[in-house]
Amino acid sequence: MTKLTRRQFGLLTGASAAALGFPALLRAQTKPRVVIVGGGAGGATAARYLAKDGKGEIDVTLIDDSDKFTTCFFSNLYLGGYRDFDSITHGYDRLQSDYGVTKLTGMAVSVDRAAKTVEMADGTSVAYDRLILSPGIDLIWDSVPGYSKEAAEIAPHAWQAGPQTQLLKDKLDAITSGQQVVMVAPPNPYRCPPGPYERVSMMAHLFKSKGVDAKIIVLDPKEKFSKQGLFMAGWEKYYPGMVEWIGPDVHGGIKGVDVNAGTVETDLDTFNGDLLNIIPAQKAGEIASAAGLTDDSGFCPIVAESMRSTIDENIFVIGDASIAGAMPKSGFSANSQAKVAVMNIRGDLTGSKVFPAKYSNTCWSLIETDDGVKVGAQYAPQDGKIASTSSFISENGESEAVRKATYEESLGWYKGITTDMFG
């Protein structure tokens, strides 16, 4: 009689059970499936950490409509001439080759929450056990009367990086002395609170470096903005007379734009621009509302301890689409939130330990060469919301050495976060 080893016995009984069609055993042999929609700072980070920390226990699929991702963060430095476009554009190859992530390039258009599937524009249906939505923002075109998706080809917003970023760069490079740029800044809440004002700085730097005597008018619907004192001091120091910021108490409200005429009408006056940069109001990416996960704000409420949707326990919403309490909508925030979501998903699906959530964010901005400033905070769940537990901000009057070190810190962060996202 041949003796069976324990391993041979396990294989034989497993095969026999499968042949007999035991459903419980078949389910046990199937890996749990996590699908991620959106391949930016939140989605790419989540895909990498799920695959890396899951050690093969979880099937990870990342869906994005592009085979490359252009970061909105650091796109202003491209506009200012500090970086080239390739340096802010990244592929998903290493997520696939090094971590085993399945990358699907296509548009995810809806979620069947009852069937737990993501529906693609091509008719494909992708099943999940847990879903992470990181779709970023969509623009509310009519929040600025007269603006539209078509109008953005004349007056770019460049608030979703890629072709729009390149279009704005081309138009900035074409500005000559005596011309004027008019920016309409977005209302709260919006992606990257310091972003419009760093962009103004980079526009001014570009013109100054080329010897172009142009003016930049900022029409803002907000009474104040992130790092306002730092930016205004920097504009006065480096670009005197070039930048004019006009708040709502002066202009009285944005009444409409005519991109063909190059005008922005306000209660105060009609402003003429040889280039209009219109940044409208924002909401969660369309798939989030299609899935029924948004509230009246247009964004997705989440559980502060986990980034789990308050509406569907099998779905997590991270990044710009979420209502993340005191956290701003930024790449750093999305990266931080992804790691908390991944920890909780692994706890759900594999029983791994779940630790108390901690979040962090820093936003760096460049005002002029080697003059960087920053703002940031640490966060934790408190009373059902994500709250700031400590914070910091650059100060006016800092030394050139401190400002240069802050800028160099931002370069290190960019290299680090993109490696964290894409491997």
Backbone hydrogen bonds, N-H to C=O, Kabsch-Sander energy under -0.5 kcal/mol:
donor,donor_aa,acceptor,acceptor_aa,energy
9,F,5,T,-2.5
10,G,6,R,-2.2
11,L,7,R,-2.5
12,L,8,Q,-2.6
13,T,9,F,-2.9
14,G,10,G,-2.4
15,A,11,L,-2.6
16,S,12,L,-2.5
17,A,13,T,-2.6
18,A,14,G,-2.3
19,A,15,A,-2.5
20,L,16,S,-1.8
21,G,17,A,-0.5
21,G,18,A,-1.2
22,F,17,A,-1.9
26,L,22,F,-1.8
27,R,23,P,-2.5
28,A,24,A,-1.9
29,Q,25,L,-1.4
30,T,26,L,-0.6
30,T,27,R,-1.1
34,V,59,D,-3.0
35,V,130,R,-2.0
36,I,61,T,-2.8
37,V,132,I,-2.7
38,G,36,I,-0.6
38,G,63,I,-3.2
44,A,40,G,-2.5
45,T,40,G,-0.6
45,T,41,A,-0.6
46,A,42,G,-2.4
47,A,43,G,-2.4
48,R,44,A,-2.4
49,Y,45,T,-2.6
50,L,46,A,-2.6
51,A,47,A,-2.1
52,K,48,R,-3.0
53,D,49,Y,-2.6
54,G,50,L,-1.4
55,K,51,A,-0.7
55,K,52,K,-0.5
56,G,51,A,-0.7
57,E,54,G,-2.1
59,D,32,P,-2.8
60,V,58,I,-0.6
61,T,34,V,-2.4
61,T,59,D,-0.5
62,L,102,T,-3.2
63,I,36,I,-3.3
64,D,62,L,-0.5
64,D,104,L,-2.1
69,F,90,H,-3.3
71,T,69,F,-0.5
71,T,88,I,-2.4
75,S,72,C,-2.1
78,Y,74,F,-1.0
79,L,75,S,-2.0
80,G,76,N,-2.0
81,G,78,Y,-1.0
82,Y,77,L,-2.7
83,R,77,L,-1.0
87,S,84,D,-0.7
88,I,85,F,-1.5
89,T,86,D,-1.4
90,H,69,F,-2.7
92,Y,67,D,-0.7
96,Q,92,Y,-1.4
97,S,93,D,-3.0
98,D,94,R,-2.3
99,Y,94,R,-0.9
100,G,96,Q,-1.0
101,V,95,L,-2.4
102,T,60,V,-2.7
103,K,101,V,-0.6
104,L,62,L,-3.0
104,L,102,T,-0.6
105,T,103,K,-0.5
106,G,64,D,-1.7
106,G,104,L,-0.8
108,A,106,G,-0.6
109,V,107,M,-0.6
109,V,119,E,-2.5
110,S,119,E,-1.5
112,D,117,T,-2.8
113,R,111,V,-1.0
116,K,112,D,-1.5
117,T,112,D,-1.8
118,V,126,V,-2.8
119,E,110,S,-2.7
120,M,124,T,-3.1
121,A,107,M,-2.7
123,G,120,M,-1.9
126,V,118,V,-2.8
127,A,125,S,-0.5
128,Y,116,K,-2.4
129,D,33,R,-3.4
130,R,33,R,-1.8
131,L,314,N,-2.4
132,I,35,V,-2.7
133,L,131,L,-0.5
133,L,316,F,-3.3
134,S,37,V,-3.1
134,S,132,I,-0.6
138,D,283,K,-2.5
140,I,281,A,-3.1
141,W,139,L,-1.2
143,S,140,I,-2.1
144,V,141,W,-1.4
147,Y,144,V,-2.5
152,A,148,S,-1.5
153,E,150,E,-1.5
154,I,151,A,-1.9
155,A,151,A,-3.0
165,T,162,G,-0.6
166,Q,162,G,-1.8
167,L,163,P,-2.4
168,L,164,Q,-2.4
169,K,165,T,-2.2
170,D,166,Q,-2.4
171,K,167,L,-2.1
172,L,168,L,-2.5
173,D,169,K,-2.5
174,A,170,D,-0.8
175,I,172,L,-1.4
178,G,213,D,-3.1
179,Q,176,T,-1.8
181,V,215,K,-2.9
182,V,275,L,-2.5
183,M,181,V,-0.5
183,M,217,I,-3.2
184,V,277,N,-2.3
185,A,183,M,-0.6
185,A,219,L,-1.9
192,C,329,K,-3.9
195,G,192,C,-1.8
197,Y,194,P,-0.7
198,E,194,P,-2.0
199,R,195,G,-2.3
200,V,196,P,-1.7
201,S,197,Y,-1.7
202,M,198,E,-2.5
203,M,199,R,-2.7
204,A,200,V,-2.6
205,H,201,S,-2.5
206,L,202,M,-2.4
207,F,203,M,-2.4
208,K,204,A,-2.7
209,S,205,H,-2.8
210,K,206,L,-1.4
211,G,207,F,-0.5
211,G,208,K,-1.0
212,V,207,F,-3.1
213,D,211,G,-0.6
214,A,212,V,-1.4
215,K,179,Q,-1.8
216,I,242,M,-3.2
217,I,181,V,-3.0
218,V,244,E,-2.9
219,L,183,M,-3.1
219,L,217,I,-0.6
220,D,218,V,-0.7
220,D,246,I,-2.5
228,Q,225,F,-1.5
231,F,227,K,-2.6
232,M,228,Q,-2.7
233,A,229,G,-2.0
234,G,230,L,-2.0
235,W,231,F,-2.9
236,E,232,M,-2.1
237,K,233,A,-2.0
238,Y,234,G,-2.9
239,Y,234,G,-0.5
239,Y,235,W,-2.0
242,M,239,Y,-2.2
243,V,239,Y,-0.8
244,E,216,I,-2.6
246,I,218,V,-3.2
250,V,247,G,-1.5
251,H,247,G,-2.4
252,G,248,P,-1.7
255,K,253,G,-0.6
255,K,265,E,-3.0
256,G,265,E,-1.4
257,V,145,P,-2.6
258,D,263,T,-2.4
262,G,258,D,-1.7
263,T,258,D,-2.0
264,V,271,F,-2.4
265,E,256,G,-3.1
266,T,269,D,-2.5
267,D,251,H,-0.8
267,D,253,G,-1.2
268,L,251,H,-1.8
271,F,264,V,-3.1
271,F,269,D,-0.6
273,G,262,G,-3.2
274,D,180,Q,-2.5
275,L,180,Q,-1.3
277,N,182,V,-2.6
278,I,156,P,-0.6
278,I,276,L,-0.6
279,I,184,V,-2.4
279,I,277,N,-0.6
281,A,140,I,-0.5
282,Q,189,P,-0.6
283,K,138,D,-2.4
284,A,298,G,-2.4
285,G,136,G,-2.3
288,A,285,G,-2.1
289,S,285,G,-0.8
290,A,286,E,-2.4
291,A,287,I,-1.7
292,G,289,S,-1.5
293,L,288,A,-2.4
295,D,299,F,-2.3
298,G,295,D,-2.0
300,C,321,A,-2.6
302,I,323,I,-0.6
303,V,308,R,-3.0
304,A,302,I,-0.5
306,S,303,V,-1.7
307,M,303,V,-2.9
309,S,315,I,-3.2
310,T,301,P,-1.7
315,I,312,D,-1.8
316,F,131,L,-2.9
317,V,307,M,-2.1
318,I,133,L,-2.2
321,A,318,I,-0.7
322,S,319,G,-1.9
323,I,300,C,-2.7
324,A,322,S,-1.0
326,A,386,I,-2.9
327,M,324,A,-2.2
329,K,190,Y,-0.5
330,S,328,P,-1.1
334,A,330,S,-2.3
335,N,331,G,-2.2
336,S,332,F,-2.3
337,Q,333,S,-2.9
338,A,334,A,-2.2
339,K,335,N,-1.2
340,V,336,S,-1.2
341,A,337,Q,-2.5
342,V,338,A,-2.7
343,M,339,K,-1.9
344,N,340,V,-1.9
345,I,341,A,-2.5
346,R,342,V,-2.7
347,G,343,M,-1.7
348,D,344,N,-2.2
349,L,345,I,-2.7
350,T,346,R,-2.7
351,G,346,R,-0.7
351,G,347,G,-0.9
352,S,346,R,-1.1
355,F,353,K,-0.5
359,Y,379,Y,-2.3
361,N,377,A,-2.0
363,C,375,V,-3.2
364,W,362,T,-0.5
365,S,373,V,-2.7
367,I,365,S,-0.5
367,I,371,D,-2.6
368,E,371,D,-0.8
371,D,368,E,-2.9
372,G,370,D,-0.6
372,G,403,R,-1.4
373,V,365,S,-2.7
375,V,363,C,-1.6
376,G,392,F,-2.3
377,A,361,N,-2.2
378,Q,390,S,-2.3
379,Y,359,Y,-2.8
380,A,387,A,-2.2
382,Q,385,K,-3.4
385,K,382,Q,-1.7
387,A,380,A,-2.7
387,A,385,K,-0.7
389,T,378,Q,-2.9
390,S,378,Q,-1.2
392,F,376,G,-2.4
394,S,374,K,-2.6
398,E,395,E,-1.1
403,R,399,S,-2.2
404,K,400,E,-2.4
405,A,401,A,-2.3
406,T,402,V,-2.2
407,Y,403,R,-2.0
408,E,404,K,-2.6
409,E,405,A,-2.2
410,S,406,T,-1.7
411,L,407,Y,-1.7
412,G,408,E,-2.0
413,W,409,E,-2.3
414,Y,410,S,-2.5
415,K,411,L,-2.1
416,G,412,G,-2.3
417,I,413,W,-3.3
418,T,414,Y,-2.1
419,T,415,K,-1.5
420,D,416,G,-2.2
421,M,417,I,-1.9
422,F,418,T,-2.6
423,G,419,T,-2.4
